[in-house]
Amino acid sequence: MLQFVLSMQQSSVIQRTPCTTSALTGHERMGCVGAIDGTHVAANVPKHLATPYFGRKKVTTQNILAACDFDMKFTYMMTGWEGSVHDARVLRVATNDPVYKFPHPPLRKYFLVDAGYANRDCFLSPYRKTNYHLTDRRRQGGDKKKELFNYRHASLRNAIERTFGIWKNRFPILKMITNFPLEKQCMIPIACAVVHNFIKMHAKDDELFREAMNDDYDVPATDDPEEVGETSTRADDAGESSTRAENLDDFEMGQFRDGLKDAIWHDSNR
């Protein structure tokens, strides 16, 4: 059954839906094709191999890189990385090695990422050291243009968090330690993603997806064994990892982000 589900991968997972939302600029010309993030699922690893699978919470996990579109369907997934490996490294390997078949978007198209990733190439991160959520935007002080950009960025990037939440709550196996061989454990998240996409495409009245479409929807707790969660209020709360990412930022992508920031501010004050 697992192999049958995986055979559906090409038709059910590797599909990108262009962004049609106005959350960032009010224009479809914004070129956003989806959101990317890493997440962790439980892993059962032999003792002699376990050390690199231990993350911050001292449990063994595999680190999974995923991309989704704004219809909350997965468009890419890479599994099997040790829980101690940083998300940015997983993305770097996925994009640099053709064997992983990362879906590079066309020129001037990009994915949204959080501050733990560099603002470069086809990845648009928020401004660091700047408020990132609505409650912080209401505070006095700060660069209002950057804060508005970050808020719009967070509102749109939230698609990946909602997608992870639905995925993990629908498939409890992602939260449990299993006795399957490690190779099969790496296949299970992808199989669950395929079924997730199939449900989104064909079950128009699915309760989990219907609830997640509401503007006031709270991303459900996923019982993630490793993740800190989306509780930070500043785009630089990733700490040292954010500093490393900043050092890798690309000047041209920085100019592109500044242009979007100014366009968002202009549109909001017309």
HELIX and SHEET records of a PDB file:
HELIX    1   1 LEU A    2  LEU A    6  1                                   5    
HELIX    2   2 GLN A    9  SER A   12  1                                   4    
HELIX    3   3 GLU A   28  MET A   30  5                                   3    
HELIX    4   4 LYS A   47  LEU A   49  5                                   3    
HELIX    5   5 THR A   51  TYR A   53  5                                   3    
HELIX    6   6 ASP A   87  ASN A   96  1                                  10    
HELIX    7   7 PRO A   98  TYR A  100  5                                   3    
HELIX    8   8 LEU A  134  ARG A  137  1                                   4    
HELIX    9   9 LYS A  144  ARG A  170  1                                  27    
HELIX   10  10 PRO A  172  LYS A  175  5                                   4    
HELIX   11  11 LEU A  182  HIS A  202  1                                  21    
HELIX   12  12 GLU A  207  ALA A  212  1                                   6    
HELIX   13  13 GLU A  240  ASN A  247  1                                   8    
HELIX   14  14 PHE A  251  SER A  268  1                                  18    
SHEET    1   A 5 PHE A  74  GLU A  82  0                                        
SHEET    2   A 5 THR A  61  CYS A  68 -1                                        
SHEET    3   A 5 CYS A  32  ALA A  42 -1                                        
SHEET    4   A 5 TYR A 110  LEU A 112  1                                        
SHEET    5   A 5 PHE A 123  LEU A 124  1                                        
END                                                                             
